[in-house]
Amino acid sequence: MSNESNANLNPLAEFISYARDSERRCFSIRGSRGRRASDDARDARHGRCHFVGVSMIAEEQRLDASGAAQTRRAHAGPSSIPDEKSAPYAEVPEDGVRGWRRLRRSFLGPCAVAAAALHVGSVVLAGMLTRDYDPGARAISELGMIGQPSRTLVSFGGMMLPGALIVLTAALAWGLPELSRAARTGLAALGAAGASLVVAGLVPFPSPIHLAAALAAGSGCAMALAAFSPWAARRLGSSAWKTSGLACACLLAVDVVAWVLAEGLARPPHGAMGLEQRAASFAGFAWWALCARALGRRHRAG
């Protein structure tokens, strides 16, 4: 009887042992999975903390750099901070562009001086070479009449070439920084005056085209000096440029009115028309030559 009961109990014991082993293995698997999950959660929390810490450190470094830059600009003063209208922070020109601008400004003064020297020298020399010619009473245009020995000298050296150089200097000055609207208007009028002087040299006196071009050149030059001289005075830091520019503009305007009256009345208003014309013309050329030279040197150095 006992042997039979033991035989019957052996399968039951084996089943119970197998069940306990299965349960133990299941608990061990769940435990390992739980440990892995807890380890992953801990690693994720550590990663997030590390990322947040790195982000906070980067933000602190950025704020420190921004504060240092503001402190440097505050100590440097407003003169070292570029103007938003003339030189935006993100638009810094390349070396080639800066070199080209500096080259254009370096030619501004010499071209204006050459125009004035050619005009004054040609007119004075032509007056000396022409017989029975009174420079104080007769017009410059009479030196360029057909048949005069100095016609080529006055037409080319006194009008055409100086007029072309004036157009060139107006174009070169157009690239100066911070030009006001009045200054740009003056440069446009100066370019038109130079072109009119070229036409006056091409068409000899006493053609109506020559007379109209000569009067347009004088009027345009007067307008140019009146509009450009205030900006030049502010840029160069001296009110003398404005005063002298307005004086030359008035002299040119008076000369234009005098020659209009002379043509309308068929006689000169006074006997010093040639002297008045030379004084106005020479003064206008000289003022622009000196002003362009000063502006070119200032911006080339800057």
Phi and psi in degrees as a GROMACS rama.xvg file:
@    title "Ramachandran Plot"
@    xaxis  label "Phi"
@    yaxis  label "Psi"
@TYPE xy
-65.0166  -33.8814  SER-2
-69.4271  -39.5867  ASN-3
-64.9028  -41.0076  GLU-4
-66.1149  -37.2769  SER-5
-67.189  -37.2853  ASN-6
-66.4218  -36.035  ALA-7
-71.8505  -32.6828  ASN-8
-77.1957  -26.2874  LEU-9
-60.4028  -46.4788  ASN-10
-61.7881  -36.233  PRO-11
-67.5462  -39.5537  LEU-12
-66.5466  -39.2115  ALA-13
-64.804  -37.5862  GLU-14
-66.2081  -42.0995  PHE-15
-63.8556  -41.9476  ILE-16
-63.2332  -40.6593  SER-17
-64.5308  -40.1475  TYR-18
-64.145  -42.407  ALA-19
-64.7607  -40.0286  ARG-20
-64.2398  -39.1881  ASP-21
-64.9614  -42.0511  SER-22
-64.3008  -39.7679  GLU-23
-64.3539  -42.8947  ARG-24
-63.7132  -39.4059  ARG-25
-62.3167  -43.882  CYS-26
-64.5555  -36.8103  PHE-27
-66.5535  -40.0525  SER-28
-63.5143  -45.7944  ILE-29
-61.2319  -38.4992  ARG-30
-65.6178  -40.5915  GLY-31
-66.3069  -40.2969  SER-32
-63.9891  -40.6751  ARG-33
-64.4698  -40.3263  GLY-34
-64.5773  -40.7923  ARG-35
-63.3383  -41.2638  ARG-36
-63.6619  -42.4332  ALA-37
-66.254  -37.4008  SER-38
-64.8169  -42.4219  ASP-39
-63.2853  -42.0582  ASP-40
-63.0878  -41.0246  ALA-41
-64.9806  -40.5649  ARG-42
-64.9887  -39.3122  ASP-43
-63.7736  -43.5116  ALA-44
-62.8552  -39.6253  ARG-45
-65.7067  -38.7599  HIS-46
-64.4222  -42.934  GLY-47
-64.2721  -41.3197  ARG-48
-63.5672  -40.2507  CYS-49
-64.5923  -42.4264  HIS-50
-63.9749  -43.5815  PHE-51
-62.8174  -40.2174  VAL-52
-64.3742  -42.8246  GLY-53
-64.0143  -41.1762  VAL-54
-63.3232  -41.5409  SER-55
-65.3091  -39.2228  MET-56
-64.7745  -42.9296  ILE-57
-63.5779  -40.741  ALA-58
-64.3392  -41.6084  GLU-59
-62.5087  -40.6852  GLU-60
-64.1612  -40.4108  GLN-61
-64.1484  -42.8468  ARG-62
-64.5445  -39.5737  LEU-63
-63.1761  -42.5176  ASP-64
-65.6615  -39.8702  ALA-65
-65.1213  -42.3916  SER-66
-64.5191  -38.0822  GLY-67
-65.3782  -39.6411  ALA-68
-65.0458  -41.9539  ALA-69
-64.2555  -38.3147  GLN-70
-64.4388  -40.3471  THR-71
-64.1616  -41.9646  ARG-72
-66.0393  -36.4557  ARG-73
-65.8869  -41.0186  ALA-74
-73.5191  -28.7701  HIS-75
-71.628  -29.0845  ALA-76
96.8143  164.806  GLY-77
-70.0381  -21.2814  PRO-78
-69.7123  -26.0041  SER-79
-87.1547  -9.70157  SER-80
-87.2959  123.85  ILE-81
-65.9875  148.936  PRO-82
-74.1609  136.1  ASP-83
-66.981  -27.6006  GLU-84
-78.6138  -36.3406  LYS-85
-96.9207  -33.272  SER-86
-144.446  85.8229  ALA-87
-60.0558  150.76  PRO-88
-62.7596  -38.4549  TYR-89
-85.7016  -9.94097  ALA-90
-112.61  72.3582  GLU-91
-88.7945  122.321  VAL-92
-67.6806  153.188  PRO-93
-71.3265  167.603  GLU-94
-62.0923  -36.8488  ASP-95
-65.5155  -39.9767  GLY-96
-67.175  -43.6163  VAL-97
-62.7051  -39.6378  ARG-98
-64.7462  -38.7143  GLY-99
-66.7125  -40.5732  TRP-100
-64.5395  -42.1754  ARG-101
-64.5173  -35.9763  ARG-102
-66.7176  -42.1362  LEU-103
-61.7883  -42.6322  ARG-104
-69.5894  -28.1716  ARG-105
-70.6681  -23.9494  SER-106
-87.5416  -13.0496  PHE-107
-60.8189  -53.4844  LEU-108
-64.8257  -50.357  GLY-109
-59.0094  -37.671  PRO-110
-66.1291  -41.6974  CYS-111
-67.0825  -40.3262  ALA-112
-65.5719  -40.2981  VAL-113
-64.1312  -38.8559  ALA-114
-62.7256  -45.0317  ALA-115
-65.6544  -42.2084  ALA-116
-65.1304  -41.164  ALA-117
-64.2841  -44.7864  LEU-118
-64.8018  -52.5073  HIS-119
-64.3936  -46.714  VAL-120
-63.7408  -41.6288  GLY-121
-66.8467  -42.505  SER-122
-67.1252  -43.8585  VAL-123
-65.7013  -44.282  VAL-124
-66.1342  -40.4394  LEU-125
-64.5463  -37.8192  ALA-126
-64.7005  -34.0659  GLY-127
-73.7149  -30.7476  MET-128
-84.0877  -16.3414  LEU-129
-92.625  126.08  THR-130
-77.4698  151.067  ARG-131
53.8239  39.668  ASP-132
-119.522  126.166  TYR-133
-101.591  104.343  ASP-134
-63.3507  -24.4604  PRO-135
-79.1724  -21.2869  GLY-136
-114.627  -21.5869  ALA-137
-108.4  155.23  ARG-138
-78.7071  158.554  ALA-139
-64.9428  -35.349  ILE-140
-61.7006  -26.2038  SER-141
-66.7817  -22.7427  GLU-142
-72.0376  -19.0327  LEU-143
-101.208  13.6632  GLY-144
-68.6031  153.414  MET-145
-63.7988  129.391  ILE-146
102.625  -15.2311  GLY-147
-77.3702  142.476  GLN-148
-66.9211  -23.5729  PRO-149
-102.579  19.7655  SER-150
-60.8837  -46.9302  ARG-151
-65.3613  -39.5617  THR-152
-62.6159  -45.1562  LEU-153
-74.4132  -43.4209  VAL-154
-65.7489  -44.2836  SER-155
-88.318  -53.2214  PHE-156
-78.2892  -25.9706  GLY-157
-99.5241  -17.9474  GLY-158
-128.066  -59.3149  MET-159
-65.4328  -53.6406  MET-160
-67.2196  -44.735  LEU-161
-61.8452  -37.6678  PRO-162
-62.9127  -41.4364  GLY-163
-64.2785  -39.0176  ALA-164
-67.3372  -33.7851  LEU-165
-65.3913  -41.8953  ILE-166
-60.5469  -41.5916  VAL-167
-64.464  -43.4397  LEU-168
-67.0978  -35.255  THR-169
-63.2504  -39.3741  ALA-170
-67.9661  -39.0774  ALA-171
-67.134  -39.9698  LEU-172
-70.2191  -18.9272  ALA-173
-63.3124  -23.2954  TRP-174
-87.322  4.27641  GLY-175
-67.4223  145.702  LEU-176
-75.5978  150.838  PRO-177
59.6877  38.4734  GLU-178
-70.9633  134.557  LEU-179
-79.8969  170.202  SER-180
-65.1839  -38.423  ARG-181
-65.1391  -39.0824  ALA-182
-65.5234  -40.1875  ALA-183
-65.9549  -36.8571  ARG-184
-62.0214  -41.2237  THR-185
-63.7022  -39.5855  GLY-186
-67.3553  -37.1753  LEU-187
-64.0119  -41.8397  ALA-188
-65.7457  -35.9569  ALA-189
-65.8667  -42.2667  LEU-190
-62.2653  -40.2352  GLY-191
-64.9955  -37.5615  ALA-192
-64.8105  -41.3472  ALA-193
-63.1805  -41.3877  GLY-194
-64.62  -38.4339  ALA-195
-64.9351  -35.5969  SER-196
-67.056  -35.2139  LEU-197
-63.1732  -43.248  VAL-198
-63.6357  -40.1861  VAL-199
-63.0877  -33.1234  ALA-200
-75.0998  -29.9535  GLY-201
-73.1316  -38.9435  LEU-202
-104.047  115.928  VAL-203
-74.4064  158.262  PRO-204
-69.9283  143.473  PHE-205
-103.588  39.577  PRO-206
-65.2514  142.203  SER-207
-60.6466  -29.9724  PRO-208
-65.5762  -39.9227  ILE-209
-64.2427  -43.7448  HIS-210
-63.0058  -44.9335  LEU-211
-64.1835  -40.775  ALA-212
-67.8507  -39.6546  ALA-213
-64.8458  -42.8308  ALA-214
-66.5174  -36.9822  LEU-215
-66.2258  -36.8948  ALA-216
-64.4296  -44.0159  ALA-217
-65.4388  -42.7287  GLY-218
-65.6607  -43.0928  SER-219
-64.5635  -38.1544  GLY-220
-66.3346  -40.4371  CYS-221
-62.1865  -44.2821  ALA-222
-64.3174  -38.7139  MET-223
-64.1268  -46.445  ALA-224
-67.4391  -38.1561  LEU-225
-66.1366  -35.5274  ALA-226
-84.5087  -32.2159  ALA-227
-89.2492  -29.8126  PHE-228
-63.1588  -37.2739  SER-229
-62.1166  -41.2613  PRO-230
-65.9092  -40.6075  TRP-231
-62.8415  -37.6028  ALA-232
-64.7469  -41.6619  ALA-233
-67.7953  -38.9312  ARG-234
-70.4369  -38.6203  ARG-235
-90.4232  -6.60212  LEU-236
75.012  29.9459  GLY-237
-148.838  128.383  SER-238
-73.8657  -9.84537  SER-239
-64.1276  -31.6779  ALA-240
-65.8903  -38.6706  TRP-241
-68.5825  -45.5736  LYS-242
-62.7388  -47.606  THR-243
-68.8448  -36.4639  SER-244
-65.5178  -42.426  GLY-245
-67.3651  -34.3406  LEU-246
-65.6077  -43.6039  ALA-247
-65.2255  -37.4588  CYS-248
-63.5475  -41.8345  ALA-249
-64.2876  -40.9745  CYS-250
-62.5743  -41.304  LEU-251
-66.6821  -40.3507  LEU-252
-64.8512  -40.84  ALA-253
-63.3664  -39.8981  VAL-254
-64.8285  -41.1891  ASP-255
-62.2272  -44.7753  VAL-256
-63.2163  -39.3961  VAL-257
-63.5578  -41.4182  ALA-258
-73.3243  -30.3629  TRP-259
-65.2352  -41.9948  VAL-260
-65.5807  -38.29  LEU-261
-63.1479  -40.5551  ALA-262
-70.5005  -36.7455  GLU-263
-72.6271  -37.4693  GLY-264
-89.3325  -8.32105  LEU-265
63.6823  22.0033  ALA-266
-158.695  148.911  ARG-267
-70.8747  143.147  PRO-268
-65.0124  -27.8029  PRO-269
-150.388  174.141  HIS-270
-90.5877  2.85997  GLY-271
-115.72  38.7861  ALA-272
-65.3523  -38.8967  MET-273
-65.2553  -41.4849  GLY-274
-66.7892  -40.8483  LEU-275
-63.2839  -42.7915  GLU-276
-64.2507  -42.5459  GLN-277
-67.4672  -39.5511  ARG-278
-62.4129  -43.7699  ALA-279
-67.7384  -45.6263  ALA-280
-66.7229  -46.23  SER-281
-65.2326  -38.8447  PHE-282
-65.8894  -42.1144  ALA-283
-62.6717  -45.9491  GLY-284
-62.8408  -43.0052  PHE-285
-65.8325  -41.6982  ALA-286
-62.7316  -46.0563  TRP-287
-66.0801  -36.875  TRP-288
-63.4685  -45.8633  ALA-289
-67.7476  -41.5964  LEU-290
-66.1615  -45.0787  CYS-291
-63.6787  -38.1631  ALA-292
-64.4457  -43.3153  ARG-293
-65.9435  -41.7438  ALA-294
-66.1387  -40.8882  LEU-295
-63.5034  -41.9444  GLY-296
-67.9977  -37.9113  ARG-297
-65.2527  -48.5892  ARG-298
-78.4461  -24.9533  HIS-299
-70.172  -37.5888  ARG-300
-71.0473  -34.4812  ALA-301
